[in-house]
Amino acid sequence: MTQAKYGDTVKVHYTGKLDDGTVFDASTEEDPLLFTIGGGQIIPGFEQAVVGMRPGESKTVKIPAEEAYGQRREDLILEIEKTQLPEGLKPEIGMQLQSRQPDGSIIVLTIADIRESHITLDANHPLAGKDLTFDIQLIEIL
């Protein structure tokens, strides 16, 4: 039976958990995740975990933060004046905003703190700095 390798397009089911067992994402109630190994569509550690798997095989892997969403970066936390927010927006901690960058890309910013005249925004991925555990089942190699 064929093993998954770089360049293969695969379908997998997965459940992603934090160290405390909290499930942060799962495909089991939806269609399987479809991606090309090595295509950069998903975190590197997940891609590497699928390499060598056979259809029908399952495994559990722990992916360190460096191979997932990276470590939290302080340079991705910024403070802006409330007047820079869109008119009529009522900011709340945890609210996510989008910002278009000069190159046209869009980044997601999470409101981390609200003070009288300023707001702290965090552009780190919510899972940055966290080791992740995935239960993976390879459904099919296309």
C-alpha angles and dihedrals in degrees: 000000000000122000123217114257139175111293094030120123109225142181118220139171116217145173118206120205138180122229091267091056096256110148109227098175141001138175096199094101092046141043114303118269110264119204144140114248108241093016094113092237095123137026114297096238092056092051091049091050092057094051109102095019120129125219109277093022121126131197142167118228134181112217117199117228091253090063093041122043097331129239121312111269122212090205088067092063114087139172123223135177115259088238088070092066120096112275113268095017112137104206121218129182108264094025113136123223131185126225127190113225125217089259090056096254120130124228127195117230124194120210104239102172138008123205132172097278104003140057128206114221125195120205094183115115108258089243095047112129094022129113110227131209120207131191102207130189118186106220101177146348108219 
